[in-house]
Every structure is written in structure tokens, then in C-alpha cells.
Amino acid sequence: MSKPIVAIVGRPNVGKSTLFNQIGKRRVSIVDDMPGVTRDRIYMDAEWLNHTFTMIDTGGIEFDESDQILRSMRQQAKIAMEEADVIVFVVDGRVGLTSADEEVGHMLRSAKKPVVLAINKIDSPQLEANIYEFYNLGLGDPIGISASNALGLGDLLDAVVESFPKNDYEEKEEDEISIAVIGRPNVGKSSIVNALIGEERVIVSDVAGTTRDAIDTHFVSDGNKFMLIDTAGMRRKGKIDEAVERYSVMRSLRAVDRADVVLMVINAFEGITEQDKKIAGYAHESGKGVVIIVNKWDIFPDKDDKSTLRFTEDLRDELGFLQYAPVLYTSALTHQRIPRIVELVKYVADQQSMRIQTSVLNELIRDAVSVNPPPSHRGKQLKIYFMTQADIRPPKFIVFVNDPELMHFSYLRFLENRLRESFGFEGTPLKLIVRGRKEEEDI
């Protein structure tokens, strides 16, 4: 199931971005800082009262002081209504209710989505009386906050999580593998989907940004059931001119959350870009299986018998955190290697679901320690007692030691490499958690 999407909307200079950043500063954010992974500031994974969700900051959208201002705001509100599970409507409590606020409020009232009304800049008791006029918007009880001073955020987030839908999607079949097709615009995602399912179920166009929706397509191959989610392409921030493309990012993130395996599609001509790294990084951090698809390989210039090797080496250099992901060179136009995609997806899904017995893991630990003794710090030696597998999809292992602070990240990486050498785990990230012996009962 995907995480709920919370969109922060409102006119300029009401404090949307300040609210977004303040939630991160308050350590509500659970975003991981991982080497080689750069997150786009438009979104942030957050947690409140055991609810995990994705917040979308729309603060970068500016409105011109022209006749089109209301039209632009109407478009913003409409798209937010369609894409978000909960909408946080931010207004300025110092300025008071404006006609622009009323225009957005009118659109939100007609929506079938929950709206939480946040009255920002209420940073003193004298300003609390300003809250009451916002009841005129007809959007329920306004919540006074001060984003800059972190006042009222708890009440705001309480209201947000209470509004989450109970069920986002129908449950997929138990033995069905869900696949998200992600990548920048115009790399051939829709063409690959069409080639896989053998019919024109998704619009194909050479115009970047044609696919706006994440479309579910169910199909069967070699007796295995699959569900394909074709996502809207993610653009670099500087090229998001249409508001609808900004919100298409929501759909792509939601698709990754729902997927078991992610197909990361790359244009062979353009190679790896910073945006590719961001998209792949989100899939990696989400613990999804990943297969890298290099599309349009049939028209790649000056190919020789070493071309795929060189390209793969470049991929490994640029996407250092995806060393485990298999790479497939395809052409959606000629169907070159397209049938191999389904085989790889099934293989990666099986790798993600693999369980290793604790006794076998402990044999691996003994061998690893004999080959490469654990590090020591200030005369204290790291001792590894045992390892056990705690979860699958992605595989999660808990390593019990005498002192977790003695575990250097390089030695943890060494243990991960030994796991991969012994058992494969191709296409899936691994989670290794280090605990002291006293935490043994918390498994």
C-alpha cells in the first residue's frame, strides 16, 4: 500500500515552505541521508502518531500579478484535489481573509478530499482573534499555527492523520507482482509497457510529459501474474513549467510505494543525469527491487562488442548505491530483449522474498570474521555474536554485537557483500541493523 499524499497549498508568501521545512527541523521527517542519494526538496517522507506519509511542498509556484492569477490558482487547487489524499490549505492570519483565499476555498469546498485549514503567523495571543474570520471559508475548524516558531504543529498534524483514507487501493492478489515503471519524461516508459502487454493500453507519444496518470495494467506471463504501473515522468525542477507536471511527481512517488519491483528506465542517448539519480534514489530508499532498463539501445551510435560493458561501468559509477541492480539493454520499438524484462522482474521479486536460516547466517559470520577480523576502537574489539533475518521485501538482517558504536560502516558493507556473494540478493537492497546484546529481546 502506498503512503498517503499530503499537499500543502495556498497563495504565495503565506508560509507553505516554512511549514514544510519546520516539520523537517522538528525531526518529524524520517528521510535517510544515504551516500549518493539526493532528494528533491519538493517532497519529504514524514511520520506522526505511527502514520507515515509523504508531504508535497508547492511553495515554488509563483503567481503573476495579472488577469490570469485566479485561473492559475484554480488550476493549482484542482490538481491538488485530484492528487492528494489530504490537503493542507495555508492562509496568512496577519493579512486576514483575501479574495484569493476565497477563490481557492471555493474550489476546495467542492472537492471530495479532506481539507485541513491552517491559519499561519498566529504567533501571539493577541492574533488568535484573527482566526475566526476564516470560518467564512466553510472548510471546518481553522487551526492557528506559527510555522516559523513551530507553534500548533501537533494539532495540525493530528488533524492531518485523522483525515487519512482507510483504504487507498484494492488489495492486489497475493501472488501478483506489482511493477512501477519510472524515469524521466520521454525515455520510453509507455512504449515498454505496451511492448510488455502486447496492446495499446497506454498512450504513446514522442512529446515529453504525455503520461499524466499512473495506470494499473494486469497481465499474465508464463503463468505468473503481474500488475504494471506506468508513471508520469519526473522532470528536473527547473523544467516544471506546467503545474500538472509538478503534481505528476506525486503519482510517481505513490507508484513506487505500491510496487514490489521498480523498472528504472534510462535513455541510452542521454546517459545518467542528476534526475535519474534522484528517481533511483527514492526507489532505493523505499527498499524496492530495482531493474535498470537502458532503452533505445537499437539506435545507440558506434556500438561494438564492448559498448554494453562500458555503459554498465558508467552506470555503476554514477549510481553507486545501485550496484546490486541488474542492467538490461532494450528497444521498445523492435522489442529487443523485452521478454527478458518479465523474467528479471520475477527473479528480483524472488530474491526480495528469500529467507536465510539463522544457523546458515552464523556460519557466514564465522567465515567473514576469520577472513576479515572486526575493527577495534581505543583498545576495544568489536564482537559479533550472531545475525538473524528479521524481514523480507527488502531482506532485513539484525546483527547482534557487544557495542554497536564499534561497528564501522565499511565493515557493515563488508558483511553485506558477503551476504550477496553467498546468497545473491540480486536486484534488492539489504537492510543491516546493528544492536547491542541487551536489545536481543526486541527482535
C-alpha positions as CSV (number, residue, x, y, z in Angstrom):
1,M,0.0,0.0,0.0
2,S,1.2,3.5,-0.8
3,K,1.8,6.2,1.7
4,P,-0.8,8.9,1.9
5,I,0.0,12.1,0.0
6,V,-0.4,15.4,1.9
7,A,-0.3,18.5,-0.4
8,I,0.4,22.0,1.1
9,V,-1.4,24.6,-0.9
10,G,-2.1,28.3,-0.7
11,R,-1.2,31.6,-2.3
12,P,2.4,33.0,-2.2
13,N,4.0,34.2,0.9
14,V,1.7,32.6,3.4
15,G,4.4,30.3,4.8
16,K,3.9,27.0,2.9
17,S,7.6,26.3,2.6
18,T,8.3,27.5,6.1
19,L,5.8,24.9,7.4
20,F,7.3,22.2,5.2
21,N,10.8,22.9,6.5
22,Q,9.7,23.3,10.1
23,I,8.3,19.8,10.1
24,G,11.6,18.5,8.9
25,K,13.5,20.6,11.5
26,R,11.3,19.2,14.3
27,R,12.6,15.7,13.4
28,V,9.2,14.5,12.2
29,S,11.0,13.7,8.9
30,I,12.3,10.2,8.6
31,V,14.3,10.8,5.4
32,D,17.6,8.9,5.4
33,D,20.9,10.6,4.5
34,M,22.5,8.0,2.3
35,P,25.7,8.4,0.2
36,G,25.0,9.2,-3.4
37,V,21.3,9.9,-2.9
38,T,20.0,13.5,-3.3
39,R,16.4,14.1,-2.5
40,D,14.4,16.7,-4.4
41,R,13.1,19.3,-1.9
42,I,9.6,19.1,-3.3
43,Y,8.7,16.1,-1.2
44,M,9.5,14.7,2.3
45,D,8.6,11.5,4.0
46,A,7.3,12.2,7.5
47,E,5.8,10.3,10.4
48,W,3.3,11.3,13.0
49,L,1.5,9.1,15.6
50,N,2.7,5.9,13.8
51,H,1.4,7.2,10.5
52,T,3.9,7.5,7.6
53,F,3.1,9.9,4.8
54,T,4.6,12.0,2.0
55,M,4.3,15.8,2.2
56,I,4.5,17.8,-1.0
57,D,5.7,21.4,-0.9
58,T,4.1,23.6,-3.6
59,G,5.9,26.7,-2.4
60,G,8.0,27.1,-5.6
61,I,5.0,28.0,-7.8
62,E,4.7,31.8,-8.2
63,F,1.6,33.6,-9.5
64,D,1.9,36.6,-11.7
65,E,0.1,39.8,-10.7
66,S,-2.1,39.7,-13.9
67,D,-5.5,38.7,-15.1
68,Q,-4.5,35.0,-15.0
69,I,-3.9,34.9,-11.3
70,L,-7.3,33.4,-10.4
71,R,-7.1,30.9,-13.3
72,S,-3.6,29.8,-12.1
73,M,-4.8,29.4,-8.5
74,R,-7.9,27.5,-9.7
75,Q,-5.6,25.1,-11.6
76,Q,-3.4,24.6,-8.6
77,A,-6.3,23.8,-6.3
78,K,-8.0,21.5,-8.8
79,I,-4.8,19.4,-9.4
80,A,-4.1,19.2,-5.6
81,M,-7.7,18.0,-5.1
82,E,-7.2,15.2,-7.6
83,E,-3.8,14.0,-6.5
84,A,-3.6,14.4,-2.7
85,D,-5.2,12.3,0.0
86,V,-5.3,15.3,2.4
87,I,-4.9,19.0,1.5
88,V,-3.4,21.5,4.0
89,F,-4.7,24.9,3.0
90,V,-2.3,27.6,4.4
91,V,-3.5,31.2,4.8
92,D,-2.0,34.3,6.4
93,G,-3.5,35.1,9.8
94,R,-1.9,38.5,9.9
95,V,-3.2,39.6,6.5
96,G,-6.6,38.2,7.0
97,L,-9.0,36.6,4.6
98,T,-8.4,37.7,1.0
99,S,-10.4,37.2,-2.2
100,A,-7.7,34.9,-3.5
101,D,-8.1,32.7,-0.4
102,E,-11.9,32.7,-1.0
103,E,-11.3,31.6,-4.6
104,V,-9.2,28.6,-3.6
105,G,-11.6,27.8,-0.7
106,H,-14.5,27.7,-3.2
107,M,-12.6,25.0,-5.2
108,L,-11.7,23.0,-2.1
109,R,-15.2,23.0,-0.8
110,S,-16.4,21.2,-3.9
111,A,-13.7,18.6,-3.6
112,K,-14.3,15.1,-2.2
113,K,-11.0,15.3,-0.3
114,P,-10.4,16.3,3.3
115,V,-9.0,19.8,3.8
116,V,-7.1,21.0,6.9
117,L,-7.2,24.8,7.2
118,A,-4.0,26.2,8.7
119,I,-4.0,29.8,9.8
120,N,-0.3,30.7,9.8
121,K,1.6,33.5,11.6
122,I,-0.6,33.3,14.7
123,D,2.5,33.7,17.0
124,S,0.9,35.7,19.9
125,P,-2.3,35.5,21.9
126,Q,-3.4,38.9,20.5
127,L,-3.6,37.5,17.0
128,E,-5.8,34.5,17.9
129,A,-8.9,36.6,17.3
130,N,-7.9,36.7,13.6
131,I,-8.6,33.0,13.3
132,Y,-12.4,33.4,13.5
133,E,-13.0,35.2,10.1
134,F,-11.6,32.1,8.3
135,Y,-14.7,30.2,9.4
136,N,-16.3,32.0,6.4
137,L,-14.4,29.7,4.1
138,G,-16.6,26.8,5.1
139,L,-13.7,24.4,5.5
140,G,-14.3,23.3,9.1
141,D,-12.4,24.5,12.2
142,P,-9.4,26.6,11.4
143,I,-6.2,25.6,13.2
144,G,-3.9,28.5,14.3
145,I,-0.2,27.9,13.9
146,S,3.1,29.7,13.6
147,A,5.3,27.8,11.2
148,S,8.3,29.9,11.9
149,N,8.0,29.3,15.7
150,A,6.7,25.7,15.4
151,L,3.5,26.6,17.3
152,G,0.4,24.4,16.8
153,L,2.1,21.9,14.6
154,G,1.0,19.0,16.8
155,D,-2.7,20.0,16.5
156,L,-2.2,20.4,12.7
157,L,-0.6,17.0,12.2
158,D,-3.2,15.4,14.4
159,A,-5.9,16.7,12.1
160,V,-4.0,15.6,9.0
161,V,-3.5,12.0,10.1
162,E,-7.2,11.7,11.3
163,S,-8.2,12.6,7.7
164,F,-6.2,9.8,6.0
165,P,-8.2,7.4,3.9
166,K,-8.7,3.9,5.3
167,N,-8.0,2.1,2.0
168,D,-6.2,3.8,-0.9
169,Y,-6.4,0.9,-3.3
170,E,-7.9,-2.5,-3.7
171,E,-5.6,-5.2,-2.4
172,K,-3.6,-6.8,-5.2
173,E,-3.7,-10.6,-5.5
174,E,-1.4,-12.4,-3.1
175,D,0.8,-13.9,-5.8
176,E,0.7,-10.9,-8.1
177,I,4.0,-8.9,-8.6
178,S,3.5,-5.2,-8.9
179,I,5.9,-3.3,-11.2
180,A,6.4,0.5,-11.3
181,V,7.9,1.9,-14.5
182,I,9.8,5.1,-13.6
183,G,12.2,7.5,-15.1
184,R,12.4,10.9,-16.6
185,P,10.0,12.0,-19.4
186,N,10.4,10.7,-22.9
187,V,12.7,7.7,-22.1
188,G,10.2,5.2,-23.5
189,K,8.3,4.1,-20.4
190,S,4.9,3.9,-22.1
191,S,6.4,2.1,-25.1
192,I,7.9,-0.5,-22.8
193,V,4.6,-1.1,-21.1
194,N,2.9,-1.5,-24.4
195,A,5.5,-3.9,-25.6
196,L,5.2,-6.0,-22.4
197,I,1.4,-6.3,-22.5
198,G,1.1,-6.5,-26.3
199,E,-1.6,-4.0,-26.8
200,E,-2.0,-0.2,-26.9
201,R,-3.3,0.2,-23.3
202,V,-1.2,3.3,-22.6
203,I,-0.8,6.5,-24.7
204,V,2.5,6.5,-26.6
205,S,3.9,9.8,-27.8
206,D,7.2,11.4,-28.5
207,V,6.1,14.5,-26.6
208,A,7.7,14.6,-23.2
209,G,5.2,14.5,-20.3
210,T,2.3,12.8,-22.2
211,T,1.6,10.3,-19.5
212,R,-0.1,12.1,-16.6
213,D,-1.6,9.2,-14.7
214,A,-0.3,6.1,-13.0
215,I,-2.3,3.4,-14.9
216,D,-2.6,-0.1,-13.5
217,T,-2.5,-2.9,-16.1
218,H,-2.8,-6.5,-15.1
219,F,-1.3,-9.3,-17.2
220,V,-0.1,-12.9,-17.0
221,S,3.2,-14.2,-18.4
222,D,4.4,-17.8,-18.2
223,G,1.8,-18.5,-15.5
224,N,2.9,-15.6,-13.3
225,K,0.6,-12.6,-12.5
226,F,1.9,-9.1,-12.8
227,M,0.5,-5.6,-12.3
228,L,2.1,-2.8,-14.3
229,I,2.0,0.8,-13.1
230,D,3.1,3.2,-15.8
231,T,4.0,6.5,-14.2
232,A,4.3,10.1,-15.3
233,G,7.9,11.1,-16.0
234,M,9.7,13.2,-13.4
235,R,11.2,16.4,-14.8
236,R,14.1,18.4,-13.4
237,K,12.8,21.2,-11.1
238,G,13.8,24.0,-13.4
239,K,11.7,22.5,-16.3
240,I,8.5,22.0,-14.4
241,D,6.5,24.8,-16.2
242,E,3.1,23.3,-16.1
243,A,1.5,22.9,-12.7
244,V,0.1,19.5,-13.7
245,E,3.7,18.2,-14.2
246,R,4.7,19.3,-10.7
247,Y,1.9,17.2,-9.3
248,S,2.7,14.2,-11.5
249,V,5.6,13.7,-9.1
250,M,3.0,12.7,-6.5
251,R,1.8,9.9,-8.8
252,S,5.3,8.6,-9.4
253,L,6.2,8.5,-5.7
254,R,2.9,6.8,-5.0
255,A,3.6,4.2,-7.7
256,V,7.0,3.4,-6.2
257,D,5.4,3.0,-2.8
258,R,2.9,0.5,-4.2
259,A,5.4,-1.5,-6.3
260,D,7.3,-4.7,-5.4
261,V,9.9,-4.1,-8.2
262,V,10.8,-0.9,-10.0
263,L,11.9,-0.6,-13.6
264,M,14.3,2.3,-13.8
265,V,14.2,3.4,-17.5
266,I,17.1,5.3,-18.9
267,N,17.5,6.8,-22.3
268,A,20.7,5.3,-23.9
269,F,21.5,8.6,-25.7
270,E,21.3,10.8,-22.6
271,G,23.0,8.5,-20.2
272,I,22.8,9.2,-16.4
273,T,21.5,12.6,-15.3
274,E,21.1,14.1,-11.8
275,Q,17.4,13.5,-12.0
276,D,18.0,9.8,-12.8
277,K,19.9,9.6,-9.5
278,K,17.1,11.2,-7.6
279,I,14.5,8.9,-9.0
280,A,16.6,5.8,-8.5
281,G,17.5,7.1,-5.0
282,Y,13.8,7.2,-4.0
283,A,13.3,3.7,-5.1
284,H,16.4,2.5,-3.3
285,E,15.5,4.3,-0.1
286,S,12.0,2.8,-0.3
287,G,13.5,-0.7,-0.2
288,K,12.2,-1.7,-3.6
289,G,13.6,-4.2,-6.0
290,V,15.2,-2.4,-9.0
291,V,16.0,-3.4,-12.6
292,I,17.8,-0.8,-14.7
293,I,16.4,-0.7,-18.3
294,V,18.6,1.1,-20.8
295,N,16.1,1.8,-23.6
296,K,16.6,2.8,-27.3
297,W,19.7,0.7,-27.5
298,D,18.9,-0.3,-31.1
299,I,19.9,3.1,-32.3
300,F,22.8,3.8,-30.0
301,P,25.6,5.1,-32.2
302,D,29.0,3.4,-32.8
303,K,28.3,0.2,-30.9
304,D,30.8,-2.6,-30.6
305,D,31.3,-5.7,-28.5
306,K,32.4,-3.6,-25.5
307,S,29.6,-1.0,-25.6
308,T,27.4,-2.6,-23.0
309,L,30.3,-3.2,-20.7
310,R,31.4,0.4,-20.9
311,F,27.9,1.7,-20.4
312,T,27.4,-0.6,-17.4
313,E,30.6,0.6,-15.8
314,D,29.4,4.2,-16.2
315,L,26.1,3.2,-14.6
316,R,27.8,1.7,-11.7
317,D,30.0,4.8,-11.2
318,E,27.1,7.2,-11.4
319,L,24.6,5.1,-9.4
320,G,26.9,3.8,-6.7
321,F,24.1,2.9,-4.4
322,L,22.5,0.6,-7.0
323,Q,25.4,-1.8,-7.5
324,Y,23.0,-4.7,-6.9
325,A,20.6,-3.8,-9.7
326,P,20.7,-5.9,-12.9
327,V,21.0,-3.9,-16.2
328,L,19.1,-4.8,-19.3
329,Y,19.6,-3.2,-22.8
330,T,16.4,-3.0,-24.7
331,S,14.5,-1.4,-27.6
332,A,10.8,-0.9,-27.1
333,L,10.5,-0.2,-30.8
334,T,12.0,-3.5,-32.0
335,H,11.1,-5.5,-28.9
336,Q,14.7,-6.3,-28.4
337,R,15.1,-8.1,-25.1
338,I,11.7,-7.0,-23.9
339,P,10.7,-10.6,-22.9
340,R,13.7,-10.7,-20.6
341,I,12.2,-7.9,-18.5
342,V,9.4,-10.1,-17.1
343,E,12.0,-12.8,-16.4
344,L,14.2,-10.4,-14.5
345,V,11.3,-8.9,-12.5
346,K,10.2,-12.4,-11.4
347,Y,13.8,-13.2,-10.4
348,V,14.3,-10.0,-8.4
349,A,10.9,-10.5,-6.7
350,D,12.1,-14.0,-5.6
351,Q,15.4,-12.5,-4.4
352,Q,13.5,-10.0,-2.3
353,S,11.4,-12.7,-0.7
354,M,14.3,-15.0,0.1
355,R,14.8,-16.1,3.8
356,I,18.0,-17.4,5.2
357,Q,18.1,-19.6,8.3
358,T,19.9,-18.2,11.3
359,S,22.3,-21.2,11.5
360,V,23.4,-20.5,8.0
361,L,23.9,-16.8,8.6
362,N,26.0,-17.6,11.7
363,E,28.2,-19.8,9.5
364,L,28.7,-16.9,7.2
365,I,29.5,-14.6,10.2
366,R,32.2,-17.0,11.4
367,D,33.8,-17.3,8.0
368,A,33.7,-13.5,7.5
369,V,35.3,-12.8,10.9
370,S,38.1,-15.3,10.1
371,V,38.8,-13.6,6.8
372,N,38.5,-10.0,8.0
373,P,38.5,-9.6,11.8
374,P,36.1,-6.9,13.2
375,P,37.5,-3.4,13.9
376,S,38.5,-2.1,17.2
377,H,38.5,1.4,18.7
378,R,40.6,2.6,21.6
379,G,41.6,-0.9,22.5
380,K,38.0,-2.3,22.5
381,Q,37.3,-5.0,20.0
382,L,34.0,-5.4,18.2
383,K,32.5,-8.8,18.8
384,I,29.7,-10.1,16.6
385,Y,27.6,-12.6,18.5
386,F,25.2,-13.7,15.7
387,M,23.0,-12.5,12.8
388,T,19.3,-13.2,12.1
389,Q,16.9,-12.3,9.4
390,A,14.0,-10.2,10.6
391,D,12.0,-9.4,7.4
392,I,11.7,-9.7,3.7
393,R,10.9,-7.2,0.8
394,P,13.5,-5.9,1.4
395,P,15.5,-8.5,3.3
396,K,16.4,-7.1,6.7
397,F,19.1,-8.6,9.0
398,I,19.8,-7.8,12.6
399,V,23.5,-8.1,13.7
400,F,24.0,-8.5,17.5
401,V,27.3,-7.2,18.8
402,N,28.9,-6.2,22.1
403,D,28.9,-2.4,21.3
404,P,27.0,-1.0,18.2
405,E,29.3,2.1,18.2
406,L,32.3,-0.1,17.3
407,M,30.6,-1.2,14.1
408,H,32.2,0.9,11.3
409,F,30.1,1.4,8.1
410,S,32.9,-0.1,6.0
411,Y,32.7,-3.4,8.0
412,L,28.9,-3.4,7.7
413,R,29.3,-3.0,3.9
414,F,31.8,-5.9,4.0
415,L,29.1,-8.1,5.7
416,E,26.6,-7.0,3.1
417,N,28.9,-8.0,0.3
418,R,29.5,-11.4,1.9
419,L,25.7,-11.9,2.0
420,R,25.4,-11.1,-1.6
421,E,28.3,-13.3,-2.6
422,S,26.8,-16.3,-0.7
423,F,23.1,-15.9,-1.4
424,G,22.7,-13.5,-4.4
425,F,20.0,-11.0,-3.4
426,E,20.4,-9.5,-6.9
427,G,18.2,-6.5,-7.5
428,T,17.2,-5.8,-3.9
429,P,18.6,-3.5,-1.3
430,L,19.6,-5.1,2.0
431,K,19.0,-3.6,5.4
432,L,21.5,-4.4,8.1
433,I,20.6,-3.2,11.6
434,V,23.2,-3.3,14.4
435,R,22.1,-3.9,18.0
436,G,23.7,-4.5,21.4
437,R,23.3,-7.8,23.0
438,K,20.9,-6.3,25.6
439,E,18.4,-5.5,22.9
440,E,18.2,-9.1,21.9
441,E,14.7,-9.5,23.3
442,D,13.4,-6.7,21.0
443,I,13.5,-8.7,17.8
